[in-house]
Structures are given as C-alpha cells and as structure tokens.
Amino acid sequence: MKKILSVLLAVTLCASMCLTGCQKSAKSGKDSKDSGTEKELVDVKLNEVAHSIFYAPQYVAIEEGYFTKEGIRLECVTGFGADKTMTAVLSGDADIGFMGAEASVYAYQEGANDAVVNFAQLTQRAGNFLVARKEMPDFKWSDLKDKDILGGRAGGMPEMVFEYILKQNGLDPQKDMNIDQSIDFGSTAAAFSGGQGDFTVEFEPSATALEKEGAGYVVASCGVDSGYVPYTAYSAKKSFMEKNPEIVQGFVNALQKGMDYVNTHTAEEIAKIIKPQFKENDLDTITTIVKRYKDQDTWKDNLIFEKDSFELLQDILDSAGELKARVAYSDLVITDYAETAAK
C-alpha cells in the first residue's frame, strides 16, 4: 500500500473482505462483569492485519475482560494485510488499526491530510519463520541461493524483514534466488503444501501446521535473525485521538494488562486463556506456538514505540527501496498513552 488513491478505491473491497476476528463484545451496553455499579461501554472498532497467536497479549486482554473494564466494547475484524487495514482506518471504517508501522509511513508520504499516527507498539520481533521441505539442522541463509521461495507482498513488513536478513547475510534477494510474491497473504502455506517452492516464509499457526502435516519444517526464525524490529503497532487518525483521548488511553491500558500477563505467565497458561480465539487449533498446538514466540522475546515489557525503533523501521524501508524520504518520529509516533499505561 503506497498510493492513497488506490487505498481509498479499495474501501469497498475492504468492507467485504474484513471478517470478524477477535470479537468478544459485551451482550449489552453495560459492563456486567464487575460487581457493583455497571459501566456504560463505548464501541470501538479495531481492524487487525491478521488473526494470529503472534498477537497473544491482545487476545489475553480480550478474553480476560480488560477492555470492558476500561469501558470499551471492542469489535475486532481482520483486514488480511496492512494495505487493507490502513484502508479501513483512512476511510473511517475502523477507529484503530493494528498493522506494521510502515503503512503509516506510506500514507504520510502520499500526503494523507489526517495522518495515521502510531500510539502503541506490541511486538519487537518478526513473527514469521522460514519453512523448508526437509529438516535442516545446520541451515545457513546461504542455503537459499538459487532456490524458489514463497515470500510476502512487496513493501510489507514480512517481506522487507526477510529481505533485510538476506542482505545482512550477503545475499541479493533479486539475483541470488527466486522469491514468488504473487500469492495472497494467508495462502502461501497451502501453495507450499501443494508443491510450490523449495522454501516458504510463514506466520503461525501455518508454520506449525505444516510441521504437523509433515509437509515442512521450520529451519529459521526471522524474528531471531533480524534482531529487534518494531514489527506491529496500533495506530489511529490524529483527529480520532484528539477527539477521544480517554478511549485511546483505556485501550492502551487494557493492552498493557495483556502484555503484563504474557510476560508473567507460562506458555501453557497463556494458551488456555486465548484458546477461544483459535478454535481451529488444539491446545497443544497453541501452547507450542506461544512458547516459540516467548522463547524469542517477541513481546515488549511496555507499549512505548521508541525513537530508535522507528529509525530502524525506516532503515529497513530504505533498504527495500520503499522510502521516498525519512519522516520525523514526532510526526507519526506518540508515546503519551503507552507511557501512562506503563506506570
């Protein structure tokens, strides 16, 4: 997503493609979970880039009722791609977007009048894994030379981080291998299982599902080999935050409680909490995935989007040839809400 006009033209498509993902709303306009007085709930619509165990703190916050305790009745839909999630935010179809922060940079560079500003960072590692057709205990990134790889959308965070890793290991993504970027987000695992590609770059639960099927094996973690990167963040139009500071603060407070939970509980405990969000997966699979993410230090202690992280994001965009000019940190990041929640 790099052109505002194309983004806005996609609004109608977004409405039809966004399916309910993480919704767990109160039955009425009041919070009946707390004893004592009932609290009026405010409706907030969140569009998440994908519905993934990678975002466990958010689902803990939903399942534990942290949003309703903050006076928020959250409706969550899945955008299936940062371009579609940004479309929903720009069009007003969503109040808050959850996606890679690169989308806010693209929109800003194309002249968005009402900038979409990042106010909370959730993950600090990439969430995708390299999957091979056979076990490769001694895998090296140079093993990808001259191979066919199922990759991600050009300009999207998964693909850019993958290419960033390749370059860090002395490989040229355009010359040293063939990266297929033509397959829709979420469909690469099925294509790989069907025989396409020598390797595929997958999020969970697809990576673990391929392993369980015997169709593939995780041989490397993009999150480990890329280092700390600001992979996903929450954002909203500047005008929305100016009109609704209490709502944004309550939203971030709930997320911080979810973050605190995942950082102080075991993978087994987290998996049991978020299981209702992933009915298609058994508890053992969810636990395995949560442990894999915990072991690579995926989640931050707080939600503060630091300046160094934003500059690293722009370094990655620049390396991928997707950055027209660097954007000031203060133009696209606000930390007040996250700092308050972290106290």
C-alpha positions in Angstrom: 0.0 0.0 0.0 1.8 3.0 -1.2 -0.8 5.1 -3.1 -3.5 7.0 -1.1 -5.8 7.0 -4.2 -5.5 3.2 -4.6 -6.1 2.8 -0.9 -9.3 4.8 -0.9 -10.5 3.0 -4.0 -10.1 -0.3 -2.1 -12.5 0.8 0.6 -15.5 -1.1 -0.8 -13.3 -4.2 -1.2 -12.2 -3.9 2.4 -15.7 -4.0 3.7 -16.4 -7.3 2.0 -13.1 -8.9 2.9 -12.8 -8.0 6.6 -14.2 -10.9 8.7 -14.8 -10.9 12.4 -11.6 -12.0 14.0 -11.2 -11.3 17.7 -14.6 -10.0 18.7 -15.7 -10.7 22.3 -18.3 -8.0 22.9 -20.4 -7.4 25.9 -24.0 -8.5 25.4 -25.4 -5.1 26.2 -24.2 -1.5 26.5 -23.1 -2.1 30.1 -20.3 -4.0 31.7 -21.8 -6.7 33.9 -18.5 -8.4 34.7 -17.7 -6.2 37.7 -19.6 -6.4 40.9 -21.1 -3.1 42.0 -22.1 -0.3 39.6 -22.5 -1.0 35.9 -20.4 0.9 33.5 -21.6 2.3 30.1 -19.4 0.8 27.3 -18.1 2.8 24.3 -18.0 1.0 21.0 -14.5 0.8 19.4 -13.8 -0.9 16.1 -10.3 -2.4 15.7 -9.0 -3.7 12.4 -6.1 -6.2 12.8 -3.8 -7.0 10.0 -4.1 -10.8 10.7 -5.6 -13.0 13.4 -2.5 -14.7 14.8 -1.2 -16.2 18.1 1.7 -13.7 17.4 -0.6 -11.1 19.0 -1.3 -13.1 22.2 -1.3 -10.0 24.5 -4.2 -8.5 22.6 -6.3 -11.7 22.9 -5.5 -12.1 26.6 -6.8 -8.6 27.1 -10.0 -9.5 25.2 -10.6 -12.9 27.0 -9.7 -11.5 30.4 -12.2 -8.6 30.0 -9.6 -5.9 30.3 -11.2 -3.8 27.6 -14.7 -3.9 29.2 -13.1 -2.9 32.5 -11.8 0.1 30.7 -15.2 1.0 29.4 -14.7 -0.3 25.9 -16.8 -2.7 23.9 -14.3 -3.9 21.3 -15.3 -5.1 17.9 -12.4 -6.7 16.0 -12.2 -7.5 12.3 -9.3 -8.9 10.3 -8.1 -7.0 7.4 -5.8 -9.7 5.9 -3.0 -7.3 5.0 -1.6 -3.9 6.2 -2.9 -2.2 3.0 -6.5 -3.3 3.7 -6.2 -2.4 7.4 -4.9 1.1 6.5 -7.8 1.5 4.1 -10.2 0.8 6.9 -8.6 3.4 9.1 -8.4 6.1 6.4 -12.0 5.5 5.4 -13.3 5.7 8.9 -14.5 2.0 8.8 -12.2 1.3 11.7 -11.3 3.5 14.7 -7.9 1.8 15.3 -5.6 -0.2 13.1 -3.2 -2.8 14.1 -0.5 -3.4 11.5 3.1 -2.8 10.5 4.0 0.8 11.1 5.4 1.0 7.6 1.8 1.5 6.4 1.6 4.8 8.3 4.8 6.0 6.6 3.5 5.2 3.2 0.2 7.0 3.8 2.0 10.0 5.2 4.4 10.2 2.3 1.5 10.2 -0.1 0.0 13.2 1.6 -2.7 12.0 3.9 -4.3 15.1 5.3 -5.2 13.4 8.6 -2.1 11.4 9.5 -2.4 7.9 10.9 -0.2 8.0 14.0 1.2 5.1 15.9 0.5 5.2 19.6 1.5 1.7 20.9 3.9 -1.0 19.8 3.1 -4.6 20.5 5.8 -6.9 19.0 9.5 -6.3 18.9 10.4 -9.3 16.8 9.4 -10.5 13.4 6.7 -13.2 13.7 7.4 -15.3 10.6 9.5 -18.4 10.1 11.4 -20.0 7.2 10.0 -23.4 6.4 11.8 -26.0 4.3 10.7 -29.3 2.8 13.1 -31.3 4.9 14.8 -30.9 8.2 17.9 -28.8 8.0 19.6 -28.8 11.5 22.7 -27.0 10.0 20.7 -24.5 8.0 22.5 -21.4 6.7 20.9 -18.5 4.9 23.3 -19.1 2.0 21.3 -22.4 1.5 18.7 -20.3 -0.1 20.9 -19.4 -3.1 19.3 -20.5 -6.4 16.1 -21.7 -4.6 12.4 -20.9 -5.1 10.9 -19.2 -2.1 7.3 -18.2 -1.4 7.5 -14.7 0.0 5.2 -11.9 1.0 3.8 -8.7 -0.5 6.3 -6.2 -1.8 6.6 -3.3 0.7 5.0 -5.3 3.5 6.9 -5.8 6.8 7.2 -9.6 6.5 8.9 -9.4 3.1 11.0 -6.4 3.9 12.4 -8.0 7.1 13.0 -11.3 5.2 15.0 -9.4 2.5 16.8 -7.4 5.2 18.0 -10.7 6.7 19.2 -11.9 3.3 21.2 -8.7 2.7 22.7 -9.0 6.2 23.9 -12.4 5.1 25.4 -11.2 1.9 22.6 -12.3 -0.4 20.9 -10.3 -3.1 17.1 -11.0 -2.9 16.7 -10.1 -6.6 19.6 -12.0 -8.1 20.5 -14.9 -5.8 17.1 -16.6 -5.6 13.6 -16.5 -6.9 11.1 -15.0 -4.4 7.5 -15.5 -5.5 5.4 -12.6 -4.3 2.3 -13.3 -6.3 0.4 -15.5 -3.7 -2.2 -13.8 -1.5 -1.4 -13.4 2.2 -2.5 -16.5 4.1 -2.4 -18.7 1.0 1.3 -19.5 0.9 1.2 -22.5 3.2 -1.5 -24.2 1.1 0.6 -23.5 -2.0 3.7 -24.9 -0.4 1.9 -27.9 0.8 0.6 -28.3 -2.8 4.2 -28.5 -4.1 5.1 -24.9 -4.9 8.5 -23.6 -3.8 11.6 -25.0 -2.1 11.0 -22.8 1.0 8.2 -20.6 2.3 8.1 -17.8 4.8 5.2 -18.4 7.2 3.4 -16.9 10.2 1.9 -19.1 12.9 -0.1 -21.2 13.1 0.8 -22.1 9.5 4.4 -22.9 10.2 3.5 -25.4 13.0 0.6 -26.8 10.9 3.0 -27.6 8.0 5.2 -29.4 10.5 2.4 -31.4 12.0 1.3 -32.4 8.5 4.9 -33.5 7.7 4.8 -31.0 4.7 7.5 -28.7 6.0 10.0 -28.0 8.8 10.9 -24.7 10.5 14.6 -24.1 9.9 15.0 -20.5 10.9 13.2 -17.7 12.7 13.1 -14.3 11.0 12.4 -12.8 14.4 15.7 -14.1 15.8 17.9 -13.4 12.8 16.6 -9.9 12.1 17.1 -8.8 15.7 14.7 -6.4 17.4 12.4 -4.6 15.0 9.2 -2.6 15.5 7.1 -5.2 13.7 3.5 -4.3 14.6 1.9 -1.2 16.2 -1.5 0.3 16.9 -2.4 3.5 15.1 -5.3 5.8 14.5 -6.0 9.0 12.7 -4.7 12.1 14.6 -8.2 13.5 14.6 -9.6 10.4 16.3 -7.1 10.6 19.1 -7.6 14.3 19.6 -11.4 13.8 20.0 -11.2 10.6 22.1 -8.1 10.7 24.3 -9.9 8.8 27.1 -10.9 6.0 24.8 -7.3 5.6 23.4 -5.9 5.7 27.0 -8.3 3.0 28.1 -7.5 0.9 25.0 -3.7 1.1 25.8 -4.3 0.4 29.5 -6.1 -2.8 28.5 -3.3 -3.8 26.2 -0.7 -3.2 28.8 -2.5 -5.5 31.2 -2.5 -8.2 28.4 1.3 -7.5 27.9 1.9 -7.9 31.7 0.0 -11.2 31.7 2.0 -12.8 28.9 5.3 -11.7 30.4 4.5 -13.2 33.8 2.8 -16.4 32.9 3.8 -19.7 31.2 3.0 -20.6 27.7 0.5 -23.2 29.0 -1.4 -20.6 31.0 -1.4 -18.1 28.1 -2.6 -20.8 25.6 -5.6 -21.7 27.9 -6.6 -18.1 28.0 -6.5 -17.4 24.3 -7.8 -20.8 23.1 -11.4 -19.4 22.4 -9.8 -17.1 19.9 -8.3 -20.0 18.0 -11.0 -22.7 18.0 -9.5 -24.4 14.9 -6.3 -25.2 16.8 -5.9 -27.7 19.7 -4.4 -26.5 23.0 -1.1 -28.3 22.4 -0.6 -26.5 19.1 -1.4 -23.1 20.7 1.0 -23.8 23.6 3.8 -24.8 21.2 3.4 -21.6 19.2 3.2 -19.4 22.3 6.3 -21.0 23.7 8.1 -20.4 20.4 7.2 -16.7 20.5 8.1 -16.3 24.2 11.5 -18.0 23.7 12.5 -15.5 21.0 11.4 -12.5 23.2 8.6 -11.4 20.9 6.7 -9.2 23.2 7.8 -5.9 24.8 7.5 -5.1 28.5 5.6 -2.0 27.6 3.9 -0.5 24.6 6.2 2.5 24.1 7.3 2.9 20.5 10.9 4.2 20.9 12.6 6.6 18.5 15.4 4.1 17.8 12.9 1.5 16.7 11.2 4.0 14.4 14.5 4.9 12.8 15.3 1.2 12.4 12.0 0.7 10.6 12.9 3.5 8.2 16.3 1.9 7.7 14.5 -1.3 6.6 12.2 0.6 4.3 15.1 2.4 2.8 17.0 -0.9 2.3 13.9 -2.3 0.5 13.7 0.8 -1.8 10.3 1.8 -0.3 11.2 5.1 1.4 11.0 8.3 -0.5 12.3 10.5 2.3 12.7 10.0 6.1 9.8 11.0 8.2 10.2 12.8 11.6 9.5 10.5 14.6 7.3 13.2 16.1 5.0 13.2 13.0 4.0 9.6 13.2 4.5 8.4 16.8 3.0 9.5 20.1 4.1 7.8 23.3 2.0 9.6 25.9 -0.7 6.8 26.2 1.8 4.0 26.4 4.0 5.8 29.0 0.9 6.4 31.2 -0.2 2.8 30.9 3.3 1.6 31.8 3.4 3.5 35.1 
